[in-house]
């Protein structure tokens, strides 16, 4: 959001194997939750108070209107993504 607000391009880079054309929207992407100790501990020592709830997603989903382009091993995908992704991904 900050990049868009300040006119800075925002690119996503990744392999085409990570693109799921069968997924209807970003809201349908399951987000893996990582171990809470990655946030609450360092070198095995607790930093956060005991019993504290930790939210530690392995990644997030960026709204397509905030993305300038997607860079893949098969080239750059420009918006509109729904139309242009299919020419780069073979599923």
N, C-alpha and C positions, 0 to 999 in steps of 0.2 A: 504494500500500500504506500509506503514511503517513497519507493522508487517511482511509482506512477505519479504521486503528488508532486514530485520534484523533477519530473520529465526525464528520469533516468531509465534506460531500457533494462528489462528484467528477463533473462533467458533461463530456460530450464534445459539441462543437458542430461541425457540418459540413453540407454539402449532401447531399440524398438521393442525388445522382448518385455520391457516393463510397461508397455502400453496395452491396455485391455480394451479392444474395440467393442466388446460385448457389454461393458459396464456403462449403464445409461448416464451416470453423472458422478461427479466427485463425491457427492453425498453417499454414494453406494460403495465407496472404497473402504474395505475394512482396515482400520489402523491398528497395527500391532502395538501392544503396550509392553514396554521394556521393564526390566527389573527395577523396582523402587530404590534399591540400594545404589544404583548408578547415580542417583541424585542425593540421597540421604547420607551416604557414606563416602569416605575417601581413604584409600589404603586400609580398608577394613575398619576404620574408626567412624562411629556415628557422628554426624554433624548436625542433623535435624533432631528435633525433640522426638522422643519415643511416642509411637502412636500417631504421628503426623501422617496425613494422607498425602500421597505423592502421585502426580500425573506425569508420566514419562512416555509420551508417544515416540515411536521410532521415526516417524516423519509426519508431515502435515500435507494438506492439499491446498494449493493456491488456485484461486478463481481464475478462469481462463482470460477474463478481461484485464487481468493484471500482468499477463505474460506477453512479452514482445514476440518471442518465437521459441520453438522447441528444437534443440540441436540433437541430432541422432547420428549414428554411424552411416545412415542412408541419406543424410543431408539435413537441411534446415526446413522445418515445418512452420509455415506462416499461418496466421489466422485467415479465414475461419477454420478452426481446427476440426470441427465435425466433418467438414468436406475434405480437407487436405491431409488428415492423418491417414486415411485409407490408402493413399498412393505410396506411403512409406512403410506401412505395416502389412504383412501378409499373414493372416490368421485363417 
